[in-house]
Structure formats: structure tokens, C-alpha cells
Amino acid sequence: MKAFVLETYGKPLRAVEMPEPMPAPHEVLVRMVAAGVNHADERTRIGEFKAVFHLDLPKVMGGELSGEVIAVGEDVTGFGPGDRVYGYTGVVGMGSWAEVVAVDAAALAPAPSSIPLVDAAALPVVALTAWQALVTLGQVRPGQTVLVHGGAGGVGSAVIQLAKHLGATVATTASADSADLVRALGADVVIDYRSEDFVDRLADTPVDIVVDTQGGDITTRSLRVLRRGGLVVGIAGTPDPHLADQAGAGRVVKAALAVLSLRLRRQARRLGVRYRFLFIQPDGEALAATAGLVDDGVLRPVVDRVLPLDDTLVALDQLLAGRARGKILVTTTSEEDANHA
């Protein structure tokens, strides 16, 4: 089978031919139909998280997929050959940029039945990010206000939709060209990041939760729009010590992350607010709930483009170049089949 492999941190990925994997007792063997391309894939490639998450290199890259079950391990119940599934394998599991993938059964869920299977691959990372930011960490309640940066992107589009479903007022930053899109997704306040300052615009609208997809100066400025007790959930910025706990890393790594995030956490404390870095975990149960929201018309994937699996490295370059409206996917199917899969 064809796969895209990381052989050495910092080096370009390489397309290789390799044997199909065999499922372990707890795994499901999936014929990949489509896979998502994410910034976390690039951060993994360059070795940003190598001190926290241990990868046995060489490693097939890619973390999310949709596809059809080929076989199941002997301990797996609930899935069988022919089932349409989708899932997130995690930063250690990886493996979705290949024609066949062995996935932990706990990371999979039945794919939504109301959308093409290709489109389902646009959901796992963004849906889990939105769920774990808003439900697990944020515990969003009706009447609260959520700000998400980059509402036209994959994560932003999912956060807008889920936050509205949870009863929140939603503000987002986006370009003027994307204003209609984010409003259609449910955004109540749209801030043109090119011509407006989101801190000034929200001065009279205290925010309960910020989902920060940008990092850097956007993170520190986001602390200023929160009401006391509010929370910034960072997904692209500075890791904090909770990441070491999540990864089971040692005290040395935890101490290093504490130093790295000290200034940001101190700024948050002075303002009476909180900062948490989110590195999502595989969660088949949350994806099953997400599939229900999709089939109920509450949530829809936003797909920017779909490229052939052969063009995975092109897809990654296009993602890193920015300006994508929604997710960039790669697929093993033809263009015609992709519209019906």
C-alpha cells in the first residue's frame, strides 16, 4: 500500500510502498477513503512535541480519517467488515495517510449517515477540538459568550456551530470575504481581523470562553476580552504543564512546560482569568455524539478542497499557506467517486 512516512524529525515526508498493517486484538483495520490534513501534522513533523509524545520512527503520518472496515481484532465488538467509520488516531497512533490503517477501536465511531463518507474525514479533529474546548474544558452554558478566532477555518467553523447548539452567543474573527460563511454557520458577531481590533470591538461584550486557533500575540490579547473567571483555550499557542500530565511525560518535561508558559499564566492570573492549552485526545464516544449532531442537521463539515492521496504533501503545503475555508482533505477515491462515497 502507499503511505506517507516521517523517517527523521525535520525532514520532508516520503511516499513509500509498504505492507498493509495487521490489526491488534483491540484494533480495527480500515480502508481509508479520506483523511484530513492538520497543522498538528506539521508540528509533529518538525519535532515540536518530540519531548512530550514519543514516536517510534519511521511513522506513517496523519491523524484523522474516514473509511470502511476491512477486518477487526479478536477483542473488538461493535464494528464489522463493511461498516462506514470515522475517527482520530491521536498524535502517537497516527497512520491515516495510508491506503489501509489499523485504528484503536476506542478512537472510532460510525460515520454520519447523512453526508458523503469523504466529507466525514473533515470532522474528527475539528469536532473533537470543539467538543473538548467547549464541553470538557469550558462547560459552556446557555447565555454565555464564546469568541473563536479564525471562524472560517476547520476548527473555527465547528466551534461556531457547536457553541450555538449549546446556547451561546458567538463572536468570531474572519476576513471580510468569509463574513457571509461564518454568519451562515451561526456567528452573531463577525470581526474583520484585517481592519478591526477584536479587543476594542468586544469591550462592551465580556467573553466567557475564547478558543484561540492562532497563538502568539492573539493569545495574550485574548486574555483581555474575558470576564473574570473566563477561560482561553489555546490550540496553536503555548503548551502548559497539563500537556505533560496528558502525555504521561516526566517531571522534567512538566517543569520545562511550566517555565515556557509561566509568563502567559501569570498574565492570566493578574487579570483573574485562566489559560489552558488543548491537545485533543482520541474519543470515539464524542465522535458518536458528533455524528448524531450531523445527522440532526446541527453540525455540518466545511470542506475547502479534496486532493488525491498522491498529493498529500501538496495538501500540507496548501494548508500551511493559509486562506483555506474549512478543511483540506486527501482521498483514495476518484473525484467522481468522492462525491458519492
N, C-alpha and C positions, 0 to 999 in steps of 0.2 A: 504494500500500500504506500501511497505518497504521504509524507508528513513534513512539517517544518520544525526543525530541531535547533535548540540552543546548545552549542558544544562548549563554549567558553564565554563567561560574562564579558560584556562589552563588545563582543564580536558579532557580525551580522548573522542572522539565522540562515540555515542551509536547508534547501529542499532535498530530501533523501527518499529512497525506496527502502522499506523495512518490513519485516514480517508483521502480520496482524497480531495484536495482543490476545492473550488468553484471559478470560475473566477469573479473578479470585473468587472464593466462595461467597463473598459479600458484594460482588460487583456485577454490573450489567454490561454486556457488550452491545454497543450502539453503532449502527451505520450512520455516520454523520451526514446530515442533509445540509445544514448551515451552521456557521459558527460566528460569534461576534469578535470584533477587534476592539481592544480597550487600551487606554493609557497605562493601566497597570501591567499590561503585557510588555510595554516598552520599559517601564520602571524595573520590571523583573529582568529583562534582557541586559540592562546596563549594570545590574547588580546592586540596585539601591537597597533592596531588602535582604541581601545575602547574609548579613549578620543576624537576622531575625528568623527568616524562614530558610531551612536547609533544603536545597535541591540536589538530587543526585544527577549530575550532568554526565553524558548528554541527556536532554529532556525535550520531549515533544511539547511545544508551546500551545497557548490558547486555553482559556478557562471556561467558556460557555458554549453551549451547542443546543441544537435540536436534531432529532433523528428518529430512526426506527430501531427497535430492539431486535438483535440477531439471536442472542442467547443470554442465559442468566446463570450465575453461580449457584452452587448447590444450596446455599443458605438464603437465597433471595426468594421472597414471596411478594406478590402484588404486581409483578411485571412478568410479561411473557413475550415470546417472539412475535413480531408484527406490531407491538404497541408503539404508538407515537408518543415520544417523550421529549422533555427539555430539562436542562439543568446547568448548574455551575459547579465545576470540579474543584475550585479553590486554587490558591497560588502555589500550593505544594503538589496537588494532584495533577493540574494542568492536563495537556493531551488532546485538546479539542481541535487543533489544526492538523487533523489527520483524517483519512477516509474512514477509519474504524477506531473507536475509542472505548476503553474499559473504564467505567464510571462507578464509584461507590453508589449503591442503591439509595442510600440516605440523601444523596445530593440530587436525585432525580424526582420528577413529578410527571404525571400525564400532561401532555401539551394541551393548551386551549384548543377546543374543537371548532371554534368559530373563525379562526384565522388560518392562513396557509402555514404549513409547518416551517417553511423558510423564515417567515416573519417572527415565529415564536423564538428564534435564536436571538432576536433583538431584546428579549425581555429579562433573562436571568440576572445579569449583573445590575441593570438599572432598577429592576423591580426589587431585588434584594437590598440594594443601596437605599432606595426609598423606604422600604419596609423597616429595615434596621435603624435608619436615621429617624424616621417619624414615629414608628410604633415602639420599637425596642428601646431606643435611647431617649427619644423626645416625648413619648407618651402623649401625642397630640390629642387635644380635646376640642370639641366644637366651640367656636367663638375665638380661638386663638389665631395668631397671625404667623405665617411662615414666609420667610424670604428664601428663595433659591436663586443662586447665581447661575447664569447660562441656561435659561429655561428652554431654549430651543434645542439644546443638546440631548443626548440619550438619557442621562441621569436626570437632567432638569425637567424634561418632558414627563418622566414617570413621577417625579416628586410633585409637580403641579397637580397631576391627576389624582394621586393618592391623597394629597393634602386636602383637596376639595372634597373627596369622598369622605374624609374624616371630619369634615365640617369646618375647616379652617378658611380664613381669608388668605389669599396667596398673592404675594408680590414676587416679581422676578426681574432680573436684568436680561436684556436681549438687545440685538440690533434692531433698528427701525424696520429692516427688511423682514424680520421674524416676528414683528409685533402681532400680526394677524394670527400666526400659527399659535403663539403662546396664549393669546386670548381664547382661541378656539379650544385649547386644552383646558381652560378654566382659570387662567390668571386674572386676578381682579385689578392689580396694579402692575403696569408694564413700564420699566425704567430703561431708557435708551442709554446703554453704558458708554456710548461714544460722545454723547452731548449732555448727559445729566449725571450728577453726583448722587449715588444712592443714599448716602448718609443724610444729605440735605433733603432729599425727596421724602425720606421716611422720618424726618424729625418729629412730626406730629403723629406718627403711627408706630408706637413701640412694638417691636417684634419679639415673639416668644422663642422661635427657633429659626436659625439660619442654617441652610445646607450649602456649604461652601465648596464649589467644584473648581475653584481657581487657585487658592493658596496665595502665599506671599502677602503683599500689602492688602489685598482684598480680605484676608482673614483678620488682620489686626483692625481694619476699619469696620469690619462686620461686628466686632465686639461693641462698637459704639451705638449700634441701632437697637440693641436688645434692651428690654425692660429688665429690672433687677431679677436675678434668678434664671434669666434666659440662657439659652444654650446655642453655641456654634458647633455644628458637626462638620469637621473637615474631612474631605475625602481625597484631596490632592495636595495638601499642605504638609505641615509639620507633624510627624508622628509623636505620640506621647507615651508615657510608661505603660498605659493599658495595652499597647500593642505587644509589648514583651510578655505580659500575662497571657494574652490571647494566643500567642505563638508558643508558649511554654519555653521561652528563652530564659537564660540565666540572669543572675543579679547584675553582672557586668553590663549586659545589653540594656537591662532596665535602667541602670544608673546613667548610661550614655544617653538614652532617650529622655530621661528626666532633665539632664543638662541641656540637650538640644531644644527642648520645649519650654525651658524654665522661664524665659522672658515672656513668651506668649501667655503662659499660665498665670504669671504674676500680673500681667496687664488685665487678664480676665478677672482675677480676684479683686484688684483695685476697683474695678467697675461693678463688682457684685454679680458677675455672670460666670459662665462656665465654658470650657473648650474641651471637646473630645475628638480625637482622630478615629475615623471609622475605616477599618479594613474588613470587608464583608466576609462572612462565613458561609459555606455551603449550607443550604437549608431546604430540603425537599418539601417539608410541611408548609413553609412560607410560599414556595412556588406553587403548591397545590391551591393555596388560598388565592394567589395571584391569578392563576388560570380561571378560577371562578369569577374573579372581578372582570377579566377579559370577556368571558362568555356572557356575563351580565351587562356588558356594554359600559362598564365603569372605567376601564383602562384599555388603552389601545397602544400597540407598539408604534414608534415613529422611526421609520427606516429611511435613511438618506440614500443609500445605494447598496447594490449587491454585486459582488465581483466573483469570478471563478476562483476556486481554491488555488489554482496555479498562480494567481495574482495576490496571494496573501501579503507578500512584502510590499506590494504597491498599495494595498489597502491600509497597511500600517503607516506608510508614509503619508497617505492622504489624511488619515486621522490626525497625525501629528502636525500637519499643515494647518489644521483648524478649519472653521467655517462649515463643518458638517451640521446639517439639521437632522438630528436623530442619529441612529446607529449605522455604522458601516459593517456589512456582513460579507462573508465569503461562503460559497456554496459548491457542493459537488454535483449539482444538477445543471442541466442546460437552462438558458434563460426562459424558454417556453415552459419547461417543467417546473422551474422555480415559482412561477405564478400560480401553479396548481398544487404544489406539494403540500 
